[in-house]
């Protein structure tokens, strides 16, 4: 939900047009996250550039004029797609519309300081701080007023902010600021942030605190905020500087320079104050060791070998005399992979300050201040204490080298990302197993080796129970694997919807193992459930796709599914790879069981065949297109499954409803006579998953009962099945390759993915960006 992209060029000349194009491309890379409006803000140096071309009649007066004009900020916002914002920017900033009437209208729109093309659009700027945002509405409808970036005031734009997340205490902060004379223009929770920046900045100046840095001001603001946020600040008061802050919502920083090294000051001192160096260095060392060696991030990265990490260079000087460096901030690595592959992931309560060609990262100290009116929590600025009081320390963060290629986030020969990702599943599944399924000299699977979990396997085997927790598609993958976990580990396995964990205050115990499943690794509900489980002392395991994500860093151990970038909002390859990854986990946990040896061996050999079976299913594409033609006018669809394929019914129904916008239900076939049978008639299309497994005979009975009530049947059966065609001769038969029963869900979902894709396209909807939905649900 929402996307942040920010750019700061230091000593690297860029024209205004180049900067705008960079911002727009960055936003386009974040479209998959879901949005309903977009905007950007950048320095407006037009008159500075124009004055430089003129003779200076009055040097002193001219200098004042330049400094004043250089402080202006352009803010450009538009509702709808990024293409709309791009068209608006062309008209207002560069005068590229030939229609004079349209130019006049554009000049009166919300975008600040619209003008015709000038020399500033072609004259390079050595330093320019710019921020951009795609908004997914949570507070207030999608319109220009509510679109980010938000400003402290609509005329001067002294402080400008973009924000992902939700500020839960925005109402009392808003009330306090309104009592102090601040005027609000939007319905959003975000507007309190730039307003609070302005309020505290003015109060600091009134109190004689004139040397407050941009980073100190941002820290004073963020200490007042409750909730989740990723923030990037810019200000006319601090030109050429960006400050980023994170708590809960994802935020990455990218670095691009000629030398491949960027200086970062790590001096081990409290930036504002009053602690001994030795204490700070000890704390910093502990944190460093945890970030480098602890948790699922390091363990699973070593297991998957998906990223190369390098310790950042530390030095006692800030930078060279003439730095040439570009800094990027983004919600996702896909937005900056084409600009740089050197990124670092900001952690909760980090504040990053970029200026003068260098950057520093600070960790806010959570400790009490001696002043009686100050706490380290989130009190409101009502005490009259207008001086910087937040203590912080500079910290190291590991720079990672992305292995992602630009091609992985492009559609290539496919029409849509969803289609591309469906067809990528054979390779993605192979990638999930690569290096983990060990083969013998004959090429047969011999054992499973998961480096990211090896140290914790014995602890998990001794657990009281295993809890699988996720949301949406990730929850469905947990349903698909539950039966196998119970069979191989002989431990009780429970399923939890992440959003329900905190509502019910589930009883978690120290001897529980909680497995948290998330494609992005940033799902807000899953993160909250993870924090709750950690507080209860449970062992936490992560199954994620994104290396360095919040869940991978917060869990004790885990597995990266290595599915590659998934851009389409509807998860496809991540679902099948999650199932495969958890099959590997179950096999690893049961490797010391002699009674399960034959079963485990059959599953491992089945895993080797799985990519080929999925590839065979993809050959059904034309058949599914014909079926979609028949179903495109339908308003409802029922899908029945049982056993391992109950998850297939749920996931298939979810895909149809979220992208094709057709009401669909996934139903446990055993519950058919307890209500759903009332919906069956000759008009209702019904898909029954009845491949040859332990539930086959019961599913055959279900088909007979549906046929007796004139059900309009579509059957998914094994390729060697001959009975179902006799049972329901009028049904549409979809044949899929037969694999081990616990792996059949991976194969069976492919026809339903293809069906949902073709239904969506035929019905004229956008399968990559479904209505009202977002890829990464980063708010509760």
N, C-alpha and C positions, 0 to 999 in steps of 0.2 A: 504494500500500500504506500503510495506516494514515492517519489524519487528525488534525491538531491544530487546535483552536479555543480561543482564550483571549480573555478580556475583562477590561478594567480601566476602571471608571467613576470619574472624578475630578470631584467637584462636581456630578455629574448624578445626582440621587437615583433609586435603583432599589430595589424591594423584593426580598427574597430569591427570591420566586416569579418575578418578572420576570427576574431574572438566570438562574435555572435554566432557564426557558423559552428564553431567548436561547441558552444553551449547547446545549440539546437541538436547537433548530432549526439551529444551526451544525453540529452533528454530522450531522444529517439531510442537509444539503447536501453532506456529504463521504462519504455512504454509498457512492456509486458507486466510490470508491477501493478498496473491498473491506475487510471487517473480520469478526471473529467475536466481539468483545466490545467493551464501551464503558464509559466512566466519566468522572467529573468531580470536581473539588475546588474548594471555595470557602470564604471566611471564614465562620465560625460566630459571628455576633454576637448570638445569641439572648439571652444573659443581660445583655449590654451594653444591649440594647433594653429588656428587662424592668426592669432596675435604673433606667434613666432615668425610668421611669414611677413609681417609688417615691420616697418621701421619703428624703433622705440623713441618717440618724441619725449616722453617723460619716463625715464628708467624706473624711478621709484614707484610712480603711480602705476606704470604698466606692470611692474612686478606684483603689486598688490592685486591688480585686476586678474592677473594670471592665477595667483594663488586662490583667489575667491572663486573664479570660474571652474578651476580644477576640482573643486569640492562638490560640484553637482553630480547627481546620480540619475541615470536613466532607469526607470522601472517600466517594464513592458509586460502586460498580462493579457491573456485571452482565454475564453471558454472553448471547450471542445478539443479537437486534436492539435497536435504540435504543428501540423501544417497550417492551421489558422494563425498560430503565433508567428510562424515563419513569414506568412504573407503580411501580417501586421508590421513586423520588424522591417521588412523590405520597404513598405510604404512610408513608415514614419521616420525611420532612421536613415534610409539611403535614397528615398525618393525614386524608387525604381518602378513605380506605377505611372504609366503614361496618361491615365485618365485623371485630368485635373480635378474633376468633381470628387472622385474617390479620394484624392490626396487631401482635399479640404475636409472631408468627413473623417478621414484617418487622423488628422491633426487635432480633432476635437474629442477623440476617444480617450480611454482611461490611461493609456501609456503616457508616461511623463515626457515633457520636452520634445514632442514630435517636431520634425523639421525635414527639409529637403536635403538632398545629397550635398555634402560639404567636403572640404579637404580633410576633415578629421576621419572620414571613413577610409581614406587611402593612406594617411600618414601613420607610420608605425608608432606604437606606444611601447616604451620600454617597460613600464610597470602599469598593470591594470588588474584590479581585483573584481571578479565577477561571480555571481551566484545564480543558480537556476533551479527550478522545482517543477515537478508534476504533482498535482493535488488530487487526492481521493477524498471527497467531502465527508467529514464527520460532524463538524459544527458549522451549520449554515449551508445553504444551497450552493451549488456550483454557479458562481457568477464572477464578474470581474472584480468586484469589491472584495470578495472572499478569497480570491486567488492569491497565492504566494508569488513573489516575496512580499512580506508585510513590512511596513515602515513605521517609524516613530511619528511621522507627520507627513501628510500628502504633498506638502509644498517643498520642503527642504530635503526630505529623505535622509535625515542625519544618521539614523541607524536603520539598517535593513537586515532582515532575518529570513531564512528559510528553515522549515521545521518538519520533521517526520515524527509521528507519535501523537500522544494526547497529554495535555497538561491538566491533571485532575483537579488542581486547586486554582484554576484560572478565574473562577467566579469571585472568590474573596480578594484575589489580587486585582481584578478589574474594579471591584467596588472601592478598594483602597485608593487606586489611582484616580478614579473618578472623583473621589472626595478631595484629592489633591489638585483637581483642575484639568486632568487629562481627558481629552475627547476621543471616544472610540468610534470607528467608522464601519467595522465589520462584525459578523456574528461568530467569528472564529475564536478558538482558545489561544491561537498563536499570537494574536495582536498584543497580548499583554507583555510579550517578551521585548519587542522593540520599544514599547512605551516604557517599560521598566528600565531599559537601558538609558533612555533619555532622562527619565526621572532621577535615577541614581547619578548619572553623569553630571546633571545640573547641581544636585545636592553636594556632590564631592567638590565641585568648583566653589560653591558658596561657602563650604567649610574650609577652603584653603588648600584642598588636596588637588593640586593642579598637575601633579606628575603621575596620576593613575594611568597605568598602561591599559591597552585594549584587552589584554588577557585578564588583568585584575578585574576590570569592569565586567567582563563576561562571567567570571567566576562568582562575583557578587550577585549577578542576575540568576545564574543557574542554581545557586544555593537556595533561592526562594521557590524553586519549581518542584512540584511533586508530579509523579507520573513518568512516562517514558518519552525520551526525546533523542533525536539527532539534530544538531543545530549547526548552522554556519552563519557567522555574523560578518558584516562589513559596515564601514562607517566613513562618512566624509571627515569626521574628526580624526580618523586614523587612516589616511590615504595609503593605498598600497599594502594593506594588511588584511588578513583573514584570520578569524578565530573559529575553531570547530570544537564542539562539545558533544559528549555522548553519554547516554544512560538508557539502556534497554534497546533502543532502535539501532540498526546496523549503520556503521559509517567507516569507510576506508579512506586512506590517504595514498595518493600516487606521487611519485617523484621522477622527474625526467631532467637530466642535465648531461652536459657533454662528457664529463669525466667519469660518470657512473658512480661518483661518490658525492654525498651531500654532508656538509658539516652539521653536527647537532651537538649543542652544548650539554654536557652531562657533568655538572660540577658537584653534585651531591649536597647542595645547600638548600635549606628552606628558603623559598623565594621571597617570602614575606616575613621571615622572622626568626625565630628565637629558640631553635633547638640545636643541640650539639651535632656536629658533623658525624660523629661516630654513630650516634643513634640512627640518623637518617641513612647512612651507608649500610648499616645492618638491615634496616627495613627494606631498603632498595634491593639489597642482595637477595633477601628472602623472596621478594616479589619476582625478581629476575629468574631465580631458579624455578619457581612455580610456573612462570609463563613459558620457560624454555623446555621443561622436562615433565611437568605435571599435566594431568587431564587428557581428555581424548584427542585434543588438537595435536599435540606432539606425538602421542602414541600411534594414533591412526594415520598421521601423515607419514610416519616412518614405515608403517605397515603398507600403506597404499603407494608410497613414493610418488605422490602427485604434485608436490611442490618442492622447490629448492629454497631453503631459507639461508639467509646470511645475516650475521650480526651487524648492526649499523656501526659505522665508524664514529668514534667519540673523540673529541678534541677539546682543548681549552680555549680555542678561538672560535668565533662565530662563523666566519666565512672568508673567502678571498675578497680583495678590494673590488673586483668587478664580477660579482656572481652572475652566472647565466644558468638559471634553473626555472623549471615550471613545476608548480604544485597543483595537484588535483584532489578534490574530495568527491566521493560518490557513495551512493547507497549500495552499489554492487560493482564488482570488478569488471563486469561486461561494459560498463560505461567508459572505462579508461584503458582497456587492454590495447586499443589501437594507438594510444598515445605513449604508454609506458607499461612495462611488466613488473616494475619495482613498486610494490605496495606494502603498506603496513596496516594492520587492523587495530583501530582504536578500541580500548576496553572501557568498561563502565567507569564513569567519573573521570575520564581523561579529558583534558583540554589541550588542544594543539594550537599553537600561535605561529603563524607564518609571516615573516616580514624581513626586508633587507636581504633576500636571498637565502635565508636560513629558516629553520623551524625548531621549535622546542615543544616537548610534550610534558605536561604537568599532571600529577595525580593529586586530587583534592584530599587534604588531610581531614579525616573525620575525628576531630577532637574538640573539646570544649575550649572556648576562649575565656580568658579571665574576666572580661567585662560582663557584668551581671545581666545585661540586656541581650547578650548574644548567645546563640546556640549553634551547633554545627548542623542542625536539621534544616527545616524549611519554614522558619518563622517569617512573618511578614515584616517589611521594613517600617515599623511603626515606632521604633524606639528612639529615633533621633540620632542614631549612631551612624553618621555619614562619613565613614572612612573605610578603606579596604581592610577587612579583618580575616578573610579566608586564607588559611595556611595551605601551602601546596609544596610539592617537591617535584623536581624534574626526574623523569624516568626514561628508561630505554624501552623501545618496542622493536621487535624483530622485523626486518624487511624481508618479505617473501618475493620470490621470482615466480610470476604466474606462468603456468604451463599452457594456459588457455590461448588459443589462436583466434584471430579475428573471424576466420571462416566458421568457427563453431557458433558464432552468434549471428550468422547470416543464413538466409533461407536457401541459398544455392539454387539447385534445379527444381525445388519444390515451390508450390504456390503459397503454402502457409507453414508456420513453425510447427503447428500441431501435426500436420502431415509428415513433416521432416522427422519429428521426434518419434512418431509411431514407427517409421521405417528405420530409424536408428537403433531400435531395440535389440536386434541380434548382436550388434557390435557393443552396445552398452552392457548387455548381460555378460558378454565375454570379458569386458573391462572390469566388471564387478568381481569376477572369479579369478582374474589374472593374478598370479603370484600367491593366491590363497588356496587354490585347489592343486595339491601337489600330485604329479603324475609319476608312475613308475617307468621302467625302461621300455615297456611295451605300449606306453601311452594311455594306460588305464589310470583312473583316479585312485590314489593311494591313501591320502589323508587330507585334512583341512588344517591350514596354519594361519592363524589370525594374530599377527604381531601386536596389534593394538589392544588385544584383550588377554594375551597370554598370562600376564601377571595377576589377573583377577579371575581366571577361570575357576580355580579351586574355591574361591570365596562365593562365586555365583552358584556352584554346585551345592554348597552348604546352606543356601538361602532357604528361608521359610516358604517363600513363594516368589514368582516372577510376575511383575506388573508391566503390561505393554500399554503405552500411553501415546496418543497422537490426536490429530484433528483431520477431518475430511478423508482424503485419499490415504494419508498415512495411517489413519485409524483402520481403514479397510484392509490395508496390508497387514496390520496386526491381527485382524480377524482371520485372514488367510493363513497365517502361520501359527495361530494359537494351538491348534490340534497337534501339529508336529512337535511343538515345544513340549506339550504335555506328554506326548508319547516317548520322546527321546530322553528328556530330563527327568521324567517321573516326578515333577514338581507341579503343584497347583499353579495355574496361570490365569490371571485376571486381566480384563480389558478395562481401560479407563479413557473416556473422552477428556482431553486436557481441560476443556472449558468447565467441566463438571467437578474436577478435583477440588478446586478451592471452594466452589459453592457448597459441596457436601462436607468439606474438611475431612477427607478420606483418612482413615487410620493407617498410616505408613509406619513401619517399624525398622529398627536398626538392622535386622537380619533379612530385610526385603531387598530384592534387586529390581530396580525400576528402569525399563528400557524406553527411552524417549525417541520418537521417530518423527523426522521432519525433513522435507526436501531442502528448504532454504537454511534450516538451522537457526532461524530467527523468529519463528512463529510465536506470537506474544503469549497465547494461552499455554502453549507447551513450555515456554520459558518460565512462566509463573508456576506451573506445576512442578517443574524441575527445581526451582528455588524452594518450594514447599517440601519436596521430598528430601532435598539436601538438609534442610533444617531439622527434619525428623531423623536424620542419620542414615538414610537408606543409601545403598550403593547405586550410583546413577550411571547408566550406559547410554551412549548416543548412537543413533543410526541416522546419518545426515549425508547430504550430497555436497554441501559447500564447505570446503576446507577453510578453517579459521573462523567459522561462524560462532555465534554466541553459545549455542548448545554444545558444539564440539569442544569449546574451551572450558565450559562449566562442568561437563560430566567427568567422571573418574576415568573412563575408558570408552572405547567405541569403535565403530567401523564406518569409514566413508564408502558410500556405494559407488562412487566413481562413474556416475551415469553421464557426466558431461553437462554442459550448460543446458538448462531447460527453460526456454523462453515463453512458450505457450502457457497461458494461465491454467488450462486443464492439464493436470499431470498425467503423463502416459508412461514414458520410459522410466521415470523415477519410481512409479508404482511397481513395475515388474522387477526393477533392480533392488528395491527395498525387500521384496519377498525373497529374492535370491540371496541377498546379504544375510537375512535372518535365518534362512535355511543353513547357510554356512555357520552361523553362530550356534544353532541347535546341534549341528554335526560336531562342532568343536567341543561343546559342553558334554557330549555323550561319547567321546572317543575312548574313554576308559571302561565302557560297558561292553562286556563280551557277549551278553545276550542280545545286544542290538547290532552286532557286527554285520550280519547279513542285510538287515534293513538299511543300515548306514551305507553299505557298499552299493546297494541298488540305487540309493538316492544320489550318491556321488557319480555313478556312471550315467544316471539320468541327467545330471547337471551338464555333463559334457555334451550331451545330445540337444540340450535345450535351445541354444542359439539357432541350430539348424531347423528345429521344429517351429520356432517363431518365424523364421524366414519362410517356411512353407505356408504358414497362416497368412503372411502378407501377400501371397499370390492370390488370395481370395478377394483382393481389392475390387475387381470388376464385378464380382458377384454381390458384394456388399453395396456397391453403387446402385445396382439394379434394385436391390431390396429397399434402399433408401428412397428411390423413386416411388415405390409403392407406398411407403410410410410417411412421406413428407407432409401430407395434409392431416395426419393424425394429431390428436390433442393429448392422448394418454398412451402409456406403454407400461406393461407389467413384465418383470423379469423374476423368474423363480430359480433358486439355487439351493443346494443342500451340502452339508459337510464342508469339504475344502472349497466348494464353489458357492457357498453362501456369500463370501466376499466378492466373488465375480458378479453375482446379481446386484449387490450394493454398489460396486464400483461402476458397473455398466450403466445402472440407472443414474448414478451421479453424473457421469459423462454426458448422457443424453439431456439431462435437465440443465446442466450448467452451460453448455455450449449451443445445443440445438433449441433450447428454451421450450422443451416439450415436457409436460408433466410425466414423470416416470417413477416407479417404485421398485426397489429391490426387496424381494420377499423371501423369507425362509420357507421353503416348500412344505415343511412340517406344520406350518401355521396356516396353510391354505384354507382349511375347513373352519378356521376360527375367525372368519370375516372376509378375507380377500376373495373367496369364491363367489361372493355376491356381485362382484364387479364383472364377472365373466359372461360375455355374450358373443354373438357372431361378429360384432364390430370391433371388439377390443383386441388389439394385437398383443400376443403373449409370447415372450421368449422363455424357453425352459432350457437350462444348462443340465444336460443329462449324459455326460461322458462316462465312460466305463470305469467306475471306481466302486468303493464300498457302499455308496448310496444309489447305485444304478437301479436296482429292483424297485426301491421306493420311488425313484423319479419316474420309472416306467408306470407305476400306479398313478402318479400325479398326472402324467400325460393322458392316461385313459380317462380320468375323471374330467379333465379339461375338455377332452374331445367329446365326451358325453354331453357336455353343455354347450356344444358348438363353438368352442374356443378357437380363435384364429391363431394357430400355433406356428412358431418358428423354433426349431429344435437345434441345439448345438450338441453334436454327438461325436464319438470317436470315429476315426476314419475306417476302422474295421467293423463297425457296428452294422448288424443286419436286422435287428429286432425292432428298433424304433420306427423304421420305415414301414414295417408291417402294422405296428400299433397305431400309427397316425399317418396313413398313406397320403392324406391331403396336406400335410404340414410341409413347410419350407425346411429343408434339411441343410444344415451347415456342418461340414465334416472337418474336424481338426485332428492333427497328429496326436497319438496317444503317448503319454509319458507317465512317470511315476505319479501316483495320486496326489502327493503333496506338492508337486510341481505343475499339475494340470491347470491350476488357476492362472499361471503365467501365460500359458498357451491360449486358454479359453477367453481371456479378456481381449485379445487382439481383434477378433471379429467385431466385438462391441465397440472398441475404440474406432475402428474404421467406419462402422455404421454411424456412430455419433458424429464423426467428422463429415461424412457425406450428407447426413441430414442437415447439419448446420449450413454447409455451403449451398445446398439446394433451397433451403428456406431463407437464404439471403442474409445470414447473420455472420458476425466476425468471430471465427473460432479461436483466434489468438487472444482476443480481448473481449470476453463475454460481458454482457450488460451487467453493471453493478458489481463486478467481481474484480479481485486483485490477486496477483500471483503470491506475493509475500504478505501474509496477514500479520502486520506488526503492531496492531492495536487490539485490545480486548473487545 
